[in-house]
Amino acid sequence: MDNLDLKPSHKPVAEYYRALEQFRSIGVSHESAVRSAFQNLLDACCRKFGWTLVAEWPIKRAKGHALRADGALVDGFRLSHGLWEAKDAADDLRKEVRKKLEAGYPAENILFQAPERAILFQNGREVLDQDISVPENLVHTLKAFFEHQKPEYASWEDAVVNFGEESQASSLVLANLQFSGMV
């Protein structure tokens, strides 16, 4: 699993705060506007992993209509590594988190974010509630979000690595047998 190489001084972090300041300076604070600043930051982080940030990611449920997360971190196999839900500063983030989870949003790795606060759930429990107006806290939050690995994905990556090693070892054994004239 890769680590997120991101520091408070990096350009995507500075651009996030600059975009929020631009929105503030013109009196814009509604969710669909301010969400774009964080979406751009997530997109930059996704590229470091070779993932794509997909907006309006559907969440299928056994009963009822599908839900839609504001974004999902998606790899080349179309596997989601995390979900993101944006809110604006006027929302009671704690209350909005509760509503989303009660509606059926999965709590495997989901980041609920408002311009100055983030709440992260992993493996069914809250693991972080940060003031992200502080760049170090924002980076810490993003690292926790991006570096989280679902247990089944870790097993898959181990199997892929082991298969590659076993396949390579089998090829060497076969080559040695062929060289010695046994095959």
QUIFENTA-V729126 format. One record per helix or strand of 3 or more residues. SS is the DSSP state (helix for helix, strand for strand). FROM is the first residue (numbers start at 1). LEN is the number of residues. If there is no record, write none. Layout:
# QUIFENTA-V729126
ss=SS from=FROM len=LEN
ss=SS from=FROM len=LEN
This chain:
# QUIFENTA-V729126
ss=helix from=11 len=15
ss=helix from=31 len=19
ss=strand from=52 len=8
ss=strand from=67 len=8
ss=strand from=80 len=7
ss=helix from=93 len=11
ss=strand from=109 len=6
ss=strand from=117 len=6
ss=strand from=125 len=7
ss=helix from=135 len=13
ss=helix from=151 len=29
